[in-house]
Amino acid sequence: MADLIQIFADNLLPILLIAGVGFFIKRRFQVESRPVSVLLFNVFSPSLVFSQILKSNIGGDEFIRLFIGTILFQLTVALIAFVAATLQGTTSTERANLMIASFCLNAGNFGLSLVGYAFNQDVFSRAIIVFIANIATNYSLGTFIASHGHQSLSKSLGSVFRTPAVWSLVIALIVMNFHIPLPLVVTRSIDSLGNAALPLMLVLLGLELGQFGSFGQFRLVTTGVVIRLLLSPFIALGLGFLLGITGPALTALVVQASMPTAVLTIIFTTEFNLERDLALNLIMVSTLLSPITLSVLIYLFHH
């Protein structure tokens, strides 16, 4: 028990405190989250991806396995959520809410911050790959499901290629594999922007959670949280073994797969007229309970 408390204090409490700053600022000053989100999306996150990929030693085969493994994991979880929602007789909007809340991982705001605190550089570099694959699935499958199939999958996939972090990954892989030298002024600038990404992500998480109203819809929230926090680590572990993912890559996959629901789902609810209160409940409850499950998971990986 003492070890678990120490893990929580060292790795998860800082995340909650920084997010708490954003939450307080939102409630006290009604600061809008969009400017912060725009900066993260277009500047800081791509810089983080670029700098970390250049520092990594990830081989092509490992990269492909990890990328595909993340997408297969999200597809599996989406299917489980679909079956669970159907068995509960939900409406189409409730089903869409539950599905995207189940497979959209908070692999950025929460995940990268936690992996950075709890694990070494090798795991963190691979967690970046999971983060990018997660973005690709979120903006393609997530958009398709949130629109109830009214937006074509090809159009949804198009949004992936308008994501700066994806292009940052592609450019970083080209630079790394072709051994292209970069001026020191460029690498230092990108590294500095990337270093600012994680705390800003956590402040944004707090700003988004500051919109929360009251708890409700307990049946659907319980279903979503069970899938997101309890089933997901086992699904990711099984897929990892099937795909031959081992070592730091397996750690990155399982830990990132165990994150709470992404705040991105709020954007889907606004864009496609889903149930905003349900989405906020799924985000808030999974975020509040995740320190318990994640502390245990970190303990298991360290021992």
C-alpha positions as CSV (number, residue, x, y, z in Angstrom):
1,M,0.0,0.0,0.0
2,A,2.8,2.4,0.8
3,D,4.3,1.8,-2.7
4,L,1.0,2.6,-4.3
5,I,0.6,5.8,-2.3
6,Q,4.2,6.8,-3.3
7,I,3.5,6.1,-7.0
8,F,0.3,8.2,-6.8
9,A,2.2,11.1,-5.0
10,D,5.1,11.1,-7.4
11,N,3.4,10.5,-10.7
12,L,-0.3,11.3,-10.6
13,L,-0.7,14.0,-8.0
14,P,1.4,16.5,-10.0
15,I,-0.9,15.9,-13.0
16,L,-4.0,16.5,-10.9
17,L,-2.5,19.6,-9.4
18,I,-1.5,21.2,-12.7
19,A,-4.9,20.3,-14.2
20,G,-6.5,21.7,-11.1
21,V,-4.9,25.1,-11.9
22,G,-6.7,25.0,-15.2
23,F,-9.9,24.0,-13.5
24,F,-9.6,26.9,-11.0
25,I,-8.8,29.4,-13.7
26,K,-11.8,28.3,-15.8
27,R,-14.2,28.6,-12.8
28,R,-12.7,31.8,-11.4
29,F,-12.0,33.8,-14.5
30,Q,-14.1,32.0,-17.2
31,V,-11.0,31.7,-19.5
32,E,-11.8,30.2,-22.8
33,S,-9.9,27.0,-23.7
34,R,-10.0,27.4,-27.5
35,P,-6.9,29.6,-27.8
36,V,-4.9,27.2,-25.7
37,S,-6.2,24.3,-27.7
38,V,-5.3,26.0,-31.0
39,L,-1.7,26.6,-29.8
40,L,-1.3,23.0,-28.7
41,F,-2.8,21.5,-31.8
42,N,-0.8,23.6,-34.3
43,V,2.5,24.4,-32.5
44,F,3.4,22.7,-29.2
45,S,2.1,19.1,-29.8
46,P,3.8,18.8,-33.3
47,S,7.0,20.2,-31.8
48,L,6.9,17.6,-29.0
49,V,6.3,14.8,-31.5
50,F,9.1,15.9,-33.8
51,S,11.7,16.3,-31.0
52,Q,10.9,13.0,-29.3
53,I,10.9,11.0,-32.5
54,L,14.4,12.3,-33.4
55,K,15.6,11.4,-29.9
56,S,14.2,7.8,-30.1
57,N,15.7,4.6,-31.4
58,I,12.5,3.1,-32.7
59,G,12.9,0.7,-35.6
60,G,10.5,0.5,-38.6
61,D,9.1,-2.9,-37.6
62,E,8.5,-1.9,-34.0
63,F,6.9,1.4,-35.2
64,I,4.5,-0.5,-37.5
65,R,3.5,-3.0,-34.9
66,L,2.9,-0.3,-32.3
67,F,0.9,1.9,-34.7
68,I,-1.3,-1.0,-35.9
69,G,-1.7,-2.4,-32.4
70,T,-3.1,1.0,-31.2
71,I,-5.6,1.2,-34.0
72,L,-6.7,-2.5,-33.5
73,F,-7.1,-1.8,-29.8
74,Q,-9.3,1.2,-30.5
75,L,-11.4,-0.7,-33.0
76,T,-11.9,-3.6,-30.5
77,V,-12.9,-1.3,-27.7
78,A,-15.3,0.5,-30.1
79,L,-17.0,-2.8,-30.9
80,I,-17.3,-3.8,-27.3
81,A,-18.9,-0.4,-26.5
82,F,-21.3,-0.8,-29.4
83,V,-22.4,-4.2,-28.2
84,A,-22.8,-2.9,-24.6
85,A,-24.8,0.1,-25.8
86,T,-27.0,-2.1,-27.9
87,L,-27.7,-4.5,-25.1
88,Q,-28.7,-1.6,-22.9
89,G,-31.2,-0.3,-25.5
90,T,-29.6,3.1,-25.8
91,T,-30.6,5.8,-28.3
92,S,-28.3,6.4,-31.3
93,T,-26.8,9.5,-29.7
94,E,-26.1,7.7,-26.4
95,R,-24.5,4.8,-28.3
96,A,-22.3,7.2,-30.3
97,N,-21.3,9.0,-27.0
98,L,-20.4,5.7,-25.3
99,M,-18.4,4.4,-28.2
100,I,-16.2,7.5,-28.7
101,A,-15.8,7.9,-24.9
102,S,-14.6,4.2,-24.8
103,F,-11.9,4.3,-27.6
104,C,-10.8,8.0,-27.6
105,L,-7.9,7.9,-25.2
106,N,-6.5,10.9,-23.3
107,A,-3.1,9.8,-24.6
108,G,-1.9,13.4,-24.9
109,N,-2.9,15.6,-21.9
110,F,-2.9,12.8,-19.4
111,G,-1.0,9.9,-21.0
112,L,2.2,11.6,-22.2
113,S,2.4,13.5,-18.9
114,L,2.1,10.4,-16.8
115,V,4.5,8.3,-19.0
116,G,7.0,11.1,-18.8
117,Y,6.8,11.1,-15.0
118,A,6.6,7.3,-14.4
119,F,8.8,5.7,-17.1
120,N,12.1,6.3,-19.0
121,Q,12.8,7.9,-22.3
122,D,12.4,4.6,-24.3
123,V,8.8,4.2,-23.0
124,F,8.0,7.9,-23.6
125,S,9.2,7.8,-27.2
126,R,7.0,4.8,-27.9
127,A,4.1,6.5,-26.1
128,I,4.4,9.2,-28.7
129,I,3.6,6.6,-31.4
130,V,0.5,5.5,-29.5
131,F,-0.5,9.1,-29.2
132,I,-0.2,9.7,-33.0
133,A,-2.1,6.5,-33.8
134,N,-4.8,7.5,-31.3
135,I,-5.1,10.9,-33.0
136,A,-5.5,9.2,-36.4
137,T,-8.3,6.9,-35.1
138,N,-10.0,9.6,-33.1
139,Y,-10.3,12.0,-36.1
140,S,-11.3,9.3,-38.6
141,L,-13.4,6.7,-36.8
142,G,-14.5,9.2,-34.1
143,T,-15.8,11.6,-36.6
144,F,-17.6,8.8,-38.6
145,I,-19.3,7.5,-35.4
146,A,-20.2,10.9,-34.0
147,S,-21.9,11.8,-37.3
148,H,-23.9,8.6,-37.1
149,G,-22.3,7.6,-40.5
150,H,-23.6,10.7,-42.3
151,Q,-20.0,11.8,-42.9
152,S,-18.2,9.3,-45.2
153,L,-15.3,7.4,-43.8
154,S,-13.1,8.8,-46.6
155,K,-13.9,12.3,-45.6
156,S,-13.3,11.5,-42.0
157,L,-9.9,10.0,-42.9
158,G,-9.1,13.3,-44.7
159,S,-9.2,15.1,-41.3
160,V,-6.3,13.0,-40.2
161,F,-4.1,14.5,-42.9
162,R,-5.0,18.0,-41.7
163,T,-3.5,17.2,-38.3
164,P,-0.1,18.9,-37.8
165,A,1.2,16.3,-35.3
166,V,0.8,13.6,-38.1
167,W,2.8,15.6,-40.5
168,S,5.4,16.3,-37.8
169,L,5.7,12.6,-37.3
170,V,6.2,12.0,-41.1
171,I,8.9,14.8,-41.3
172,A,10.7,13.5,-38.2
173,L,10.8,10.0,-39.7
174,I,12.2,11.3,-43.0
175,V,14.9,13.4,-41.2
176,M,15.8,10.4,-38.9
177,N,15.9,7.7,-41.6
178,F,17.8,9.8,-44.2
179,H,20.2,11.2,-41.5
180,I,19.4,14.8,-42.5
181,P,21.4,17.3,-40.3
182,L,19.4,20.1,-38.8
183,P,20.9,23.4,-37.6
184,L,21.2,23.8,-33.8
185,V,18.9,26.8,-33.9
186,V,16.2,24.6,-35.3
187,T,16.5,21.7,-32.9
188,R,16.8,24.0,-29.9
189,S,13.7,26.0,-30.9
190,I,11.6,22.8,-31.5
191,D,12.8,21.2,-28.3
192,S,11.8,24.3,-26.3
193,L,8.4,24.4,-27.9
194,G,8.0,20.6,-27.2
195,N,9.0,21.0,-23.6
196,A,6.1,23.4,-23.1
197,A,3.6,21.0,-24.5
198,L,3.0,18.7,-21.5
199,P,2.2,21.4,-18.8
200,L,0.0,23.2,-21.3
201,M,-1.8,20.0,-22.1
202,L,-2.6,19.5,-18.4
203,V,-3.8,23.1,-18.0
204,L,-6.0,22.6,-21.0
205,L,-7.4,19.4,-19.4
206,G,-8.3,21.5,-16.4
207,L,-9.9,24.2,-18.5
208,E,-12.1,21.6,-20.3
209,L,-13.1,19.9,-17.0
210,G,-14.0,23.3,-15.7
211,Q,-17.1,23.1,-17.9
212,F,-18.5,20.2,-15.9
213,G,-21.9,20.7,-14.3
214,S,-23.3,17.8,-12.2
215,F,-23.0,14.0,-12.1
216,G,-25.7,11.9,-13.8
217,Q,-26.6,9.1,-16.3
218,F,-24.9,6.6,-14.0
219,R,-25.7,3.5,-16.0
220,L,-24.0,4.6,-19.2
221,V,-21.2,6.3,-17.3
222,T,-20.5,3.1,-15.4
223,T,-20.4,1.1,-18.6
224,G,-18.0,3.6,-20.2
225,V,-15.7,3.8,-17.3
226,V,-15.5,0.0,-16.9
227,I,-14.6,-0.4,-20.5
228,R,-12.1,2.5,-20.4
229,L,-10.3,1.8,-17.1
230,L,-10.8,-1.9,-16.3
231,L,-11.1,-3.8,-19.6
232,S,-8.8,-1.8,-21.8
233,P,-5.5,-2.7,-20.1
234,F,-6.2,-6.4,-20.7
235,I,-7.3,-5.9,-24.3
236,A,-4.1,-3.9,-25.0
237,L,-2.0,-6.5,-23.3
238,G,-3.6,-9.4,-25.3
239,L,-3.2,-7.5,-28.6
240,G,0.4,-6.7,-27.7
241,F,1.3,-10.3,-27.2
242,L,-0.5,-11.3,-30.5
243,L,1.5,-8.7,-32.5
244,G,4.8,-9.5,-30.8
245,I,5.1,-6.2,-29.1
246,T,7.5,-6.4,-26.1
247,G,9.6,-4.3,-23.8
248,P,9.1,-0.5,-23.7
249,A,6.7,-0.6,-26.6
250,L,4.3,-3.0,-24.7
251,T,4.5,-0.8,-21.6
252,A,3.7,2.3,-23.7
253,L,0.7,0.5,-25.4
254,V,-0.8,-0.8,-22.2
255,V,-0.4,2.3,-20.1
256,Q,-1.6,4.6,-22.9
257,A,-4.6,2.3,-23.5
258,S,-5.5,2.7,-19.8
259,M,-6.0,6.4,-19.9
260,P,-9.3,8.2,-19.1
261,T,-11.6,9.5,-21.8
262,A,-10.1,12.2,-24.0
263,V,-11.5,15.8,-23.8
264,L,-11.6,15.6,-27.6
265,T,-15.0,13.9,-27.2
266,I,-16.4,17.3,-26.1
267,I,-15.6,18.6,-29.6
268,F,-17.6,15.7,-31.2
269,T,-20.6,16.4,-29.0
270,T,-20.7,20.0,-30.0
271,E,-20.0,19.4,-33.7
272,F,-22.5,16.6,-34.2
273,N,-25.2,17.4,-31.5
274,L,-24.5,14.5,-29.2
275,E,-25.2,14.6,-25.4
276,R,-22.8,17.1,-24.0
277,D,-23.6,16.3,-20.3
278,L,-23.0,12.6,-20.9
279,A,-19.7,13.3,-22.5
280,L,-18.6,15.5,-19.6
281,N,-19.7,12.9,-17.1
282,L,-17.7,10.2,-18.9
283,I,-14.6,12.4,-19.0
284,M,-14.9,13.6,-15.4
285,V,-15.6,10.3,-13.8
286,S,-12.9,8.4,-15.8
287,T,-10.4,11.1,-15.0
288,L,-11.2,11.1,-11.3
289,L,-11.0,7.3,-10.9
290,S,-8.1,6.7,-13.2
291,P,-5.4,7.5,-10.6
292,I,-6.5,4.4,-8.7
293,T,-6.2,2.0,-11.7
294,L,-3.1,3.7,-13.1
295,S,-1.3,3.6,-9.8
296,V,-1.8,-0.2,-9.7
297,L,-0.7,-0.5,-13.4
298,I,2.5,1.5,-12.8
299,Y,3.2,-0.6,-9.7
300,L,2.9,-3.8,-11.8
301,F,5.1,-2.6,-14.5
302,H,7.8,-1.4,-12.1
303,H,7.7,-4.8,-10.3
